[in-house]
């Protein structure tokens, strides 16, 4: 081969590299440009027209890159934005958008870059679409919103002024509950299943992301199908296929629609002839009503609470009751001794597995461990 040929070949290789770098840098801005053209009617909102526009604007793009542009533009126009493709990956449990930049995902319990980069316009479009789907207002006056999506996804959105460097979007997928109880509880699965069947009142505790809701859903699946379960949640996210009566809290929209709190819903649930009450998370004034409800015959009820162990969970309920009207701490403790039967603590291991690490049974003398360390109460 001639020196000229070698030189030409070298230049060609450099050219391909330069085009790849240019493509990587310009892809988000190209998506934004074509999205604007689609929004204004300059480009039709179909895959063929968008592909033609992408090829015309950036002829160096590969077929795969043009396909990515098409998918991301269509995602902005309809659906869940450019992150929709990530949500189709069953191995992804969390999608995290921390403002403009690369989107992070969780796979197998570990955070990793997704390869998807969103610009300012892409993040803003995502927030707008999620808020619209969830019928939530998200702006400077209402900067935080929880959204429930079809398909078992829960979304939290935070925008300015509370989100410094945002907007921030956190999307979580909840697992199918088919064999979750045996996976999470291991040898304790039979004990928990028996407690549910015997209509014990069970409190599930753990940190954020530990698997409380997933375990709660698995316990719900153990209930007799003929039983009427009334579920109260701040955001409806319990991943279960069985029939439920579901109540979801609502924020004020600032335009005349009043907020509906979990406490209000819990009081309404008591009038709906529940065989069991299921409370997605106890973290406010509803703790008082829950303790009273459990003491008036609603056996077999379940709830979750944030804590670092069974004893801490019971203390947290005591504090919540004290903070919202139950001044007599001794009376609250006696009530908890009467109405809570089992406290199950779930943790998330370093490898991402969710596991039951402690179970305590509540007895007249206090909290006794039947599995793991439960702490002093």
DRENKEMI-338132 format. One record per residue (C-alpha): x, y, z; residue number from 1; residue in three letters. Coordinates in steps of 0.25 Angstrom, whole numbers, plus 5000, padded with zeros to 4 digits. Layout:
<sites>
site x:X, y:Y, z:Z, num:NUM, residu:ALA
...
</sites>
This chain:
<sites>
site x:5000, y:5000, z:5000, num:1, residu:UNK
site x:5005, y:5014, z:4997, num:2, residu:UNK
site x:5009, y:5024, z:5007, num:3, residu:UNK
site x:4998, y:5033, z:5001, num:4, residu:UNK
site x:4988, y:5022, z:5003, num:5, residu:UNK
site x:4993, y:5020, z:5018, num:6, residu:UNK
site x:4992, y:5035, z:5020, num:7, residu:UNK
site x:4978, y:5036, z:5014, num:8, residu:UNK
site x:4974, y:5024, z:5023, num:9, residu:UNK
site x:4979, y:5031, z:5035, num:10, residu:UNK
site x:4972, y:5043, z:5032, num:11, residu:UNK
site x:4959, y:5035, z:5030, num:12, residu:UNK
site x:4960, y:5029, z:5044, num:13, residu:UNK
site x:4962, y:5042, z:5050, num:14, residu:UNK
site x:4950, y:5048, z:5043, num:15, residu:UNK
site x:4941, y:5036, z:5048, num:16, residu:UNK
site x:4946, y:5039, z:5062, num:17, residu:UNK
site x:4943, y:5054, z:5061, num:18, residu:UNK
site x:4929, y:5051, z:5056, num:19, residu:UNK
site x:4927, y:5041, z:5067, num:20, residu:UNK
site x:4931, y:5052, z:5077, num:21, residu:UNK
site x:4923, y:5062, z:5070, num:22, residu:UNK
site x:4911, y:5053, z:5070, num:23, residu:UNK
site x:4912, y:5050, z:5085, num:24, residu:UNK
site x:4913, y:5065, z:5088, num:25, residu:UNK
site x:4902, y:5069, z:5079, num:26, residu:UNK
site x:4891, y:5058, z:5081, num:27, residu:UNK
site x:4884, y:5065, z:5093, num:28, residu:UNK
site x:4883, y:5078, z:5086, num:29, residu:UNK
site x:4879, y:5071, z:5073, num:30, residu:UNK
site x:4868, y:5065, z:5080, num:31, residu:UNK
site x:4863, y:5078, z:5086, num:32, residu:UNK
site x:4864, y:5085, z:5072, num:33, residu:UNK
site x:4856, y:5074, z:5065, num:34, residu:UNK
site x:4846, y:5074, z:5077, num:35, residu:UNK
site x:4844, y:5089, z:5075, num:36, residu:UNK
site x:4841, y:5087, z:5060, num:37, residu:UNK
site x:4831, y:5076, z:5063, num:38, residu:UNK
site x:4824, y:5085, z:5074, num:39, residu:UNK
site x:4823, y:5096, z:5064, num:40, residu:UNK
site x:4819, y:5087, z:5052, num:41, residu:UNK
site x:4831, y:5089, z:5044, num:42, residu:UNK
site x:4833, y:5074, z:5045, num:43, residu:UNK
site x:4823, y:5063, z:5046, num:44, residu:UNK
site x:4822, y:5055, z:5059, num:45, residu:UNK
site x:4824, y:5042, z:5052, num:46, residu:UNK
site x:4837, y:5033, z:5052, num:47, residu:UNK
site x:4840, y:5035, z:5037, num:48, residu:UNK
site x:4839, y:5050, z:5037, num:49, residu:UNK
site x:4848, y:5051, z:5050, num:50, residu:UNK
site x:4858, y:5042, z:5044, num:51, residu:UNK
site x:4859, y:5050, z:5032, num:52, residu:UNK
site x:4860, y:5063, z:5040, num:53, residu:UNK
site x:4871, y:5056, z:5048, num:54, residu:UNK
site x:4879, y:5052, z:5036, num:55, residu:UNK
site x:4878, y:5065, z:5029, num:56, residu:UNK
site x:4883, y:5073, z:5042, num:57, residu:UNK
site x:4894, y:5063, z:5045, num:58, residu:UNK
site x:4898, y:5054, z:5033, num:59, residu:UNK
site x:4909, y:5048, z:5041, num:60, residu:UNK
site x:4900, y:5040, z:5050, num:61, residu:UNK
site x:4899, y:5025, z:5050, num:62, residu:UNK
site x:4887, y:5017, z:5048, num:63, residu:UNK
site x:4886, y:5014, z:5063, num:64, residu:UNK
site x:4888, y:5029, z:5066, num:65, residu:UNK
site x:4877, y:5033, z:5057, num:66, residu:UNK
site x:4868, y:5023, z:5063, num:67, residu:UNK
site x:4872, y:5028, z:5077, num:68, residu:UNK
site x:4868, y:5042, z:5073, num:69, residu:UNK
site x:4855, y:5037, z:5067, num:70, residu:UNK
site x:4852, y:5030, z:5080, num:71, residu:UNK
site x:4856, y:5042, z:5089, num:72, residu:UNK
site x:4848, y:5052, z:5081, num:73, residu:UNK
site x:4835, y:5043, z:5081, num:74, residu:UNK
site x:4837, y:5041, z:5096, num:75, residu:UNK
site x:4837, y:5056, z:5098, num:76, residu:UNK
site x:4824, y:5058, z:5089, num:77, residu:UNK
site x:4817, y:5046, z:5095, num:78, residu:UNK
site x:4819, y:5037, z:5107, num:79, residu:UNK
site x:4829, y:5038, z:5118, num:80, residu:UNK
site x:4840, y:5046, z:5111, num:81, residu:UNK
site x:4854, y:5041, z:5107, num:82, residu:UNK
site x:4855, y:5032, z:5120, num:83, residu:UNK
site x:4844, y:5023, z:5115, num:84, residu:UNK
site x:4853, y:5014, z:5108, num:85, residu:UNK
site x:4860, y:5012, z:5122, num:86, residu:UNK
site x:4847, y:5008, z:5128, num:87, residu:UNK
site x:4845, y:4997, z:5118, num:88, residu:UNK
site x:4858, y:4990, z:5124, num:89, residu:UNK
site x:4853, y:4980, z:5135, num:90, residu:UNK
site x:4866, y:4980, z:5141, num:91, residu:UNK
site x:4865, y:4995, z:5145, num:92, residu:UNK
site x:4859, y:4998, z:5158, num:93, residu:UNK
site x:4862, y:5013, z:5159, num:94, residu:UNK
site x:4864, y:5024, z:5149, num:95, residu:UNK
site x:4870, y:5037, z:5155, num:96, residu:UNK
site x:4870, y:5050, z:5148, num:97, residu:UNK
site x:4879, y:5060, z:5155, num:98, residu:UNK
site x:4877, y:5072, z:5147, num:99, residu:UNK
site x:4883, y:5073, z:5133, num:100, residu:UNK
site x:4894, y:5063, z:5130, num:101, residu:UNK
site x:4895, y:5048, z:5130, num:102, residu:UNK
site x:4883, y:5040, z:5136, num:103, residu:UNK
site x:4887, y:5029, z:5146, num:104, residu:UNK
site x:4880, y:5016, z:5148, num:105, residu:UNK
site x:4880, y:5005, z:5158, num:106, residu:UNK
site x:4882, y:4991, z:5154, num:107, residu:UNK
site x:4885, y:4979, z:5163, num:108, residu:UNK
site x:4885, y:4989, z:5175, num:109, residu:UNK
site x:4896, y:4997, z:5169, num:110, residu:UNK
site x:4896, y:5011, z:5163, num:111, residu:UNK
site x:4902, y:5013, z:5149, num:112, residu:UNK
site x:4902, y:5023, z:5137, num:113, residu:UNK
site x:4891, y:5020, z:5127, num:114, residu:UNK
site x:4897, y:5026, z:5115, num:115, residu:UNK
site x:4886, y:5035, z:5114, num:116, residu:UNK
site x:4889, y:5050, z:5115, num:117, residu:UNK
site x:4878, y:5060, z:5116, num:118, residu:UNK
site x:4879, y:5075, z:5114, num:119, residu:UNK
site x:4872, y:5086, z:5121, num:120, residu:UNK
site x:4860, y:5085, z:5111, num:121, residu:UNK
site x:4860, y:5070, z:5112, num:122, residu:UNK
site x:4858, y:5071, z:5128, num:123, residu:UNK
site x:4848, y:5082, z:5127, num:124, residu:UNK
site x:4840, y:5074, z:5117, num:125, residu:UNK
site x:4841, y:5061, z:5126, num:126, residu:UNK
site x:4836, y:5069, z:5138, num:127, residu:UNK
site x:4824, y:5075, z:5130, num:128, residu:UNK
site x:4820, y:5061, z:5125, num:129, residu:UNK
site x:4821, y:5054, z:5138, num:130, residu:UNK
site x:4813, y:5065, z:5145, num:131, residu:UNK
site x:4802, y:5064, z:5134, num:132, residu:UNK
site x:4801, y:5049, z:5135, num:133, residu:UNK
site x:4800, y:5050, z:5150, num:134, residu:UNK
site x:4790, y:5062, z:5150, num:135, residu:UNK
site x:4800, y:5069, z:5159, num:136, residu:UNK
site x:4804, y:5084, z:5159, num:137, residu:UNK
site x:4819, y:5086, z:5159, num:138, residu:UNK
site x:4824, y:5100, z:5160, num:139, residu:UNK
site x:4831, y:5110, z:5169, num:140, residu:UNK
site x:4819, y:5110, z:5178, num:141, residu:UNK
site x:4818, y:5095, z:5178, num:142, residu:UNK
site x:4832, y:5090, z:5176, num:143, residu:UNK
site x:4830, y:5076, z:5181, num:144, residu:UNK
site x:4821, y:5066, z:5175, num:145, residu:UNK
site x:4819, y:5051, z:5176, num:146, residu:UNK
site x:4813, y:5044, z:5164, num:147, residu:UNK
site x:4808, y:5030, z:5162, num:148, residu:UNK
site x:4810, y:5024, z:5148, num:149, residu:UNK
site x:4803, y:5013, z:5141, num:150, residu:UNK
site x:4811, y:5000, z:5141, num:151, residu:UNK
site x:4816, y:5001, z:5156, num:152, residu:UNK
site x:4825, y:5013, z:5156, num:153, residu:UNK
site x:4825, y:5024, z:5167, num:154, residu:UNK
site x:4831, y:5037, z:5163, num:155, residu:UNK
site x:4837, y:5048, z:5172, num:156, residu:UNK
site x:4839, y:5062, z:5166, num:157, residu:UNK
site x:4846, y:5074, z:5172, num:158, residu:UNK
site x:4848, y:5087, z:5165, num:159, residu:UNK
site x:4853, y:5101, z:5168, num:160, residu:UNK
site x:4854, y:5108, z:5178, num:161, residu:UNK
site x:4856, y:5095, z:5187, num:162, residu:UNK
site x:4864, y:5088, z:5176, num:163, residu:UNK
site x:4877, y:5094, z:5175, num:164, residu:UNK
site x:4884, y:5090, z:5162, num:165, residu:UNK
site x:4871, y:5082, z:5159, num:166, residu:UNK
site x:4860, y:5079, z:5155, num:167, residu:UNK
site x:4862, y:5065, z:5161, num:168, residu:UNK
site x:4853, y:5053, z:5157, num:169, residu:UNK
site x:4854, y:5040, z:5164, num:170, residu:UNK
site x:4846, y:5028, z:5158, num:171, residu:UNK
site x:4844, y:5015, z:5165, num:172, residu:UNK
site x:4839, y:5002, z:5159, num:173, residu:UNK
site x:4832, y:4992, z:5169, num:174, residu:UNK
site x:4835, y:4978, z:5167, num:175, residu:UNK
site x:4825, y:4967, z:5164, num:176, residu:UNK
site x:4821, y:4960, z:5177, num:177, residu:UNK
site x:4820, y:4946, z:5172, num:178, residu:UNK
site x:4831, y:4940, z:5180, num:179, residu:UNK
site x:4835, y:4952, z:5188, num:180, residu:UNK
site x:4832, y:4947, z:5202, num:181, residu:UNK
site x:4841, y:4935, z:5201, num:182, residu:UNK
site x:4852, y:4943, z:5194, num:183, residu:UNK
site x:4852, y:4955, z:5205, num:184, residu:UNK
site x:4848, y:4947, z:5217, num:185, residu:UNK
site x:4855, y:4934, z:5215, num:186, residu:UNK
site x:4853, y:4924, z:5226, num:187, residu:UNK
site x:4844, y:4934, z:5233, num:188, residu:UNK
site x:4834, y:4934, z:5221, num:189, residu:UNK
site x:4825, y:4923, z:5227, num:190, residu:UNK
site x:4825, y:4931, z:5241, num:191, residu:UNK
site x:4820, y:4944, z:5234, num:192, residu:UNK
site x:4810, y:4936, z:5225, num:193, residu:UNK
site x:4805, y:4929, z:5238, num:194, residu:UNK
site x:4804, y:4943, z:5245, num:195, residu:UNK
site x:4796, y:4949, z:5233, num:196, residu:UNK
site x:4787, y:4936, z:5233, num:197, residu:UNK
site x:4784, y:4937, z:5248, num:198, residu:UNK
site x:4780, y:4952, z:5246, num:199, residu:UNK
site x:4792, y:4958, z:5254, num:200, residu:UNK
site x:4794, y:4973, z:5254, num:201, residu:UNK
site x:4808, y:4974, z:5247, num:202, residu:UNK
site x:4817, y:4986, z:5246, num:203, residu:UNK
site x:4827, y:4986, z:5235, num:204, residu:UNK
site x:4839, y:4995, z:5237, num:205, residu:UNK
site x:4852, y:4999, z:5230, num:206, residu:UNK
site x:4859, y:5011, z:5224, num:207, residu:UNK
site x:4856, y:5017, z:5210, num:208, residu:UNK
site x:4857, y:5007, z:5199, num:209, residu:UNK
site x:4859, y:4995, z:5209, num:210, residu:UNK
site x:4847, y:4988, z:5203, num:211, residu:UNK
site x:4836, y:4991, z:5212, num:212, residu:UNK
site x:4825, y:4994, z:5202, num:213, residu:UNK
site x:4829, y:4981, z:5194, num:214, residu:UNK
site x:4829, y:4973, z:5207, num:215, residu:UNK
site x:4815, y:4979, z:5210, num:216, residu:UNK
site x:4810, y:4975, z:5196, num:217, residu:UNK
site x:4815, y:4961, z:5198, num:218, residu:UNK
site x:4807, y:4960, z:5211, num:219, residu:UNK
site x:4795, y:4966, z:5205, num:220, residu:UNK
site x:4795, y:4954, z:5195, num:221, residu:UNK
site x:4795, y:4944, z:5207, num:222, residu:UNK
site x:4781, y:4950, z:5211, num:223, residu:UNK
site x:4769, y:4942, z:5208, num:224, residu:UNK
site x:4763, y:4946, z:5195, num:225, residu:UNK
site x:4749, y:4948, z:5201, num:226, residu:UNK
site x:4754, y:4958, z:5211, num:227, residu:UNK
site x:4751, y:4973, z:5208, num:228, residu:UNK
site x:4764, y:4981, z:5209, num:229, residu:UNK
site x:4764, y:4996, z:5210, num:230, residu:UNK
site x:4778, y:5002, z:5206, num:231, residu:UNK
site x:4782, y:5016, z:5210, num:232, residu:UNK
site x:4794, y:5022, z:5204, num:233, residu:UNK
site x:4801, y:5035, z:5202, num:234, residu:UNK
site x:4804, y:5031, z:5188, num:235, residu:UNK
site x:4797, y:5019, z:5183, num:236, residu:UNK
site x:4808, y:5009, z:5180, num:237, residu:UNK
site x:4805, y:4996, z:5186, num:238, residu:UNK
site x:4809, y:4986, z:5175, num:239, residu:UNK
site x:4798, y:4975, z:5176, num:240, residu:UNK
site x:4788, y:4969, z:5166, num:241, residu:UNK
site x:4777, y:4965, z:5176, num:242, residu:UNK
site x:4765, y:4974, z:5178, num:243, residu:UNK
site x:4766, y:4985, z:5188, num:244, residu:UNK
site x:4759, y:4997, z:5192, num:245, residu:UNK
site x:4770, y:5008, z:5190, num:246, residu:UNK
site x:4770, y:5022, z:5196, num:247, residu:UNK
site x:4781, y:5032, z:5192, num:248, residu:UNK
site x:4784, y:5045, z:5198, num:249, residu:UNK
site x:4783, y:5058, z:5190, num:250, residu:UNK
site x:4791, y:5071, z:5191, num:251, residu:UNK
site x:4785, y:5084, z:5190, num:252, residu:UNK
site x:4786, y:5090, z:5176, num:253, residu:UNK
site x:4786, y:5104, z:5180, num:254, residu:UNK
site x:4773, y:5107, z:5172, num:255, residu:UNK
site x:4762, y:5103, z:5181, num:256, residu:UNK
site x:4764, y:5088, z:5182, num:257, residu:UNK
site x:4767, y:5085, z:5197, num:258, residu:UNK
site x:4777, y:5075, z:5202, num:259, residu:UNK
site x:4773, y:5061, z:5206, num:260, residu:UNK
site x:4782, y:5055, z:5217, num:261, residu:UNK
site x:4785, y:5041, z:5220, num:262, residu:UNK
site x:4778, y:5044, z:5234, num:263, residu:UNK
site x:4765, y:5048, z:5227, num:264, residu:UNK
site x:4766, y:5036, z:5218, num:265, residu:UNK
site x:4768, y:5026, z:5230, num:266, residu:UNK
site x:4756, y:5032, z:5237, num:267, residu:UNK
site x:4748, y:5029, z:5224, num:268, residu:UNK
site x:4754, y:5015, z:5222, num:269, residu:UNK
site x:4748, y:5012, z:5236, num:270, residu:UNK
site x:4734, y:5014, z:5230, num:271, residu:UNK
site x:4736, y:5005, z:5218, num:272, residu:UNK
site x:4734, y:4992, z:5226, num:273, residu:UNK
site x:4749, y:4987, z:5225, num:274, residu:UNK
site x:4753, y:4973, z:5228, num:275, residu:UNK
site x:4767, y:4978, z:5229, num:276, residu:UNK
site x:4773, y:4992, z:5228, num:277, residu:UNK
site x:4786, y:4994, z:5221, num:278, residu:UNK
site x:4794, y:5007, z:5223, num:279, residu:UNK
site x:4805, y:5010, z:5213, num:280, residu:UNK
site x:4813, y:5018, z:5222, num:281, residu:UNK
site x:4810, y:5024, z:5236, num:282, residu:UNK
site x:4818, y:5037, z:5238, num:283, residu:UNK
site x:4808, y:5047, z:5244, num:284, residu:UNK
site x:4795, y:5050, z:5251, num:285, residu:UNK
site x:4789, y:5037, z:5245, num:286, residu:UNK
site x:4797, y:5029, z:5256, num:287, residu:UNK
site x:4787, y:5033, z:5266, num:288, residu:UNK
site x:4775, y:5028, z:5258, num:289, residu:UNK
site x:4783, y:5016, z:5254, num:290, residu:UNK
site x:4785, y:5012, z:5268, num:291, residu:UNK
site x:4771, y:5014, z:5272, num:292, residu:UNK
site x:4766, y:5007, z:5260, num:293, residu:UNK
site x:4774, y:4994, z:5263, num:294, residu:UNK
site x:4769, y:4994, z:5277, num:295, residu:UNK
site x:4754, y:4994, z:5272, num:296, residu:UNK
site x:4754, y:4981, z:5265, num:297, residu:UNK
site x:4761, y:4982, z:5252, num:298, residu:UNK
site x:4770, y:4970, z:5253, num:299, residu:UNK
site x:4780, y:4966, z:5243, num:300, residu:UNK
site x:4783, y:4980, z:5239, num:301, residu:UNK
site x:4797, y:4984, z:5234, num:302, residu:UNK
site x:4805, y:4997, z:5233, num:303, residu:UNK
site x:4819, y:5002, z:5230, num:304, residu:UNK
site x:4828, y:5012, z:5237, num:305, residu:UNK
site x:4842, y:5018, z:5235, num:306, residu:UNK
site x:4852, y:5013, z:5246, num:307, residu:UNK
site x:4865, y:5006, z:5248, num:308, residu:UNK
site x:4859, y:4994, z:5255, num:309, residu:UNK
site x:4847, y:4988, z:5262, num:310, residu:UNK
site x:4849, y:4995, z:5275, num:311, residu:UNK
site x:4851, y:5008, z:5268, num:312, residu:UNK
site x:4838, y:5006, z:5260, num:313, residu:UNK
site x:4830, y:5005, z:5273, num:314, residu:UNK
site x:4837, y:5017, z:5279, num:315, residu:UNK
site x:4834, y:5025, z:5266, num:316, residu:UNK
site x:4819, y:5022, z:5267, num:317, residu:UNK
site x:4820, y:5026, z:5282, num:318, residu:UNK
site x:4826, y:5040, z:5278, num:319, residu:UNK
site x:4816, y:5042, z:5266, num:320, residu:UNK
site x:4804, y:5039, z:5275, num:321, residu:UNK
site x:4810, y:5049, z:5286, num:322, residu:UNK
site x:4812, y:5059, z:5276, num:323, residu:UNK
site x:4798, y:5059, z:5270, num:324, residu:UNK
site x:4789, y:5059, z:5283, num:325, residu:UNK
site x:4792, y:5047, z:5292, num:326, residu:UNK
site x:4799, y:5054, z:5303, num:327, residu:UNK
site x:4799, y:5042, z:5312, num:328, residu:UNK
site x:4812, y:5034, z:5308, num:329, residu:UNK
site x:4809, y:5022, z:5318, num:330, residu:UNK
site x:4795, y:5021, z:5312, num:331, residu:UNK
site x:4801, y:5021, z:5297, num:332, residu:UNK
site x:4810, y:5010, z:5301, num:333, residu:UNK
site x:4799, y:5001, z:5307, num:334, residu:UNK
site x:4791, y:5003, z:5295, num:335, residu:UNK
site x:4803, y:4999, z:5286, num:336, residu:UNK
site x:4805, y:4986, z:5295, num:337, residu:UNK
site x:4790, y:4983, z:5292, num:338, residu:UNK
site x:4789, y:4985, z:5277, num:339, residu:UNK
site x:4803, y:4982, z:5271, num:340, residu:UNK
site x:4806, y:4967, z:5270, num:341, residu:UNK
site x:4818, y:4966, z:5261, num:342, residu:UNK
site x:4829, y:4976, z:5256, num:343, residu:UNK
site x:4837, y:4972, z:5244, num:344, residu:UNK
site x:4849, y:4979, z:5240, num:345, residu:UNK
site x:4854, y:4979, z:5226, num:346, residu:UNK
site x:4868, y:4984, z:5221, num:347, residu:UNK
site x:4875, y:4986, z:5208, num:348, residu:UNK
site x:4888, y:4979, z:5207, num:349, residu:UNK
site x:4901, y:4984, z:5200, num:350, residu:UNK
site x:4898, y:4976, z:5188, num:351, residu:UNK
site x:4884, y:4982, z:5186, num:352, residu:UNK
site x:4876, y:4970, z:5192, num:353, residu:UNK
site x:4865, y:4973, z:5201, num:354, residu:UNK
site x:4864, y:4964, z:5214, num:355, residu:UNK
site x:4857, y:4962, z:5226, num:356, residu:UNK
site x:4867, y:4964, z:5237, num:357, residu:UNK
site x:4859, y:4964, z:5250, num:358, residu:UNK
site x:4845, y:4960, z:5255, num:359, residu:UNK
site x:4840, y:4964, z:5269, num:360, residu:UNK
site x:4827, y:4959, z:5275, num:361, residu:UNK
site x:4820, y:4969, z:5285, num:362, residu:UNK
site x:4817, y:4963, z:5298, num:363, residu:UNK
site x:4811, y:4969, z:5311, num:364, residu:UNK
site x:4826, y:4970, z:5316, num:365, residu:UNK
site x:4831, y:4977, z:5304, num:366, residu:UNK
site x:4837, y:4973, z:5291, num:367, residu:UNK
site x:4843, y:4959, z:5289, num:368, residu:UNK
site x:4852, y:4955, z:5278, num:369, residu:UNK
site x:4849, y:4943, z:5270, num:370, residu:UNK
site x:4859, y:4946, z:5259, num:371, residu:UNK
site x:4871, y:4955, z:5259, num:372, residu:UNK
site x:4873, y:4968, z:5268, num:373, residu:UNK
site x:4861, y:4975, z:5271, num:374, residu:UNK
site x:4866, y:4986, z:5281, num:375, residu:UNK
site x:4861, y:4990, z:5295, num:376, residu:UNK
site x:4847, y:4996, z:5296, num:377, residu:UNK
</sites>
